[in-house]
Amino acid sequence: MKRRAALLLLPALPALRAPAVLAQGAPPWRPTERPLRLVIPFATGGSNDIVGRVVAEGMGARLGQSFVVENRGGAGGVLGNEAVATAPRDGYTLLLGGSGSFLISSLVQPRVPYDILRDFAPIGFIGQAPNVITVHPKVEAATLGELAGLARRARPPLSYASPGVGTTGHVLGAMLGLEFGAEMVHIPYRGTGPAITDVLAGRVQILTNAAAPLRPHIAAGGLRALAVAAPQRLDILPGVPATPEQGFPNLLSSTWYGLLGPAGIPAERVAALHAALNATLADPAARQRLAEEGVGVEPSPDPADYARFLAADRRRWQDVVTRAGIRAE
């Protein structure tokens, strides 16, 4: 989903706890005391890790200070998020926030020790990778309309795989069931890799995920791509129609990334961090590395813009989670 579309939902929303932009002419903040710390609430090696390290490298060069990257996975992202929410409010500890690990986890986990709008200071949006809806080739559906009809008739119900409870793959699969008016069975896995393996083997029929990990299997014929859950087609999958083209304008979902710190960081430090982030995202080399992960860069003009997006996106997914009865055990 384009962030601009989400922001139109809340035109008058206050800037939550995003500090004001640095006043013109004020001296920029420089983190000279010690290295900065970036918490990534996932293990090393995946897309979140790559995106976080690209951002840390670029921002460190522009701030004149190195970053220490800390991979702290567990509890669907809650452990890493909590570590940042309770960190000193000095701008030295930041979080790579994501649609699943930061926002959706706060809606489905039974006990979350923070509020994502109250306890964090938005720094800036990074970008997003629209999700692709795929099926095993033996599924007799070449369009979303055909999949909807098949799902309503299927006995037993069709199943969909996800990288885990509360991930974007989970909630988009649940949204499919709601849009189709059909019962569908969720099969959670511990990561994208195992989910792909079982769908390729035909043990599960449906998988939604960002394009990057699915693209090789789509090209090889192991998966059939039915739609991109975005307002328009993807450049890297030009033959796959967008969901609105097929009569499903509400099926919009992406894996997005943003940068946050604990609430209460001084305004001039937020402004300096935001400037360093946007300068990194303007760098062609950084943009290319992010594009290789399927991430379209969308820098926010100021931290308040990202704050408004968070509120709008939480409201949208709260509706899906409530209607589908999604809850982590």
Secondary structure, DSSP 8 states (H G I E B T S, - for coil): --HHHHHTT-TT---TT------TT-------SS-EEEEESS-TTSHHHHHHHHHHHHHHHHHTS-EEEEE---GGGHHHHHHHHTS-SSSSEEEEEEIIIIIIHHHHSS--SS-TTTSEEEEEEEEEEEEEEEE-TTSS-SSHHHHHHHHHH-SS--EEEESSTTSHHHHHHHHHHHHHT---EEEE-SSHHHHHHHHHTTSSSEEEEEHHHHHHHHHHTSSEEEEESSSS-BTTBTTS-BGGGGT-TT---EEEEEEEEETT--HHHHHHHHHHHHHHHT-HHHHHHHHTTT-EE---SSHHHHHHHHHHHHHHHHHHHHHHT----
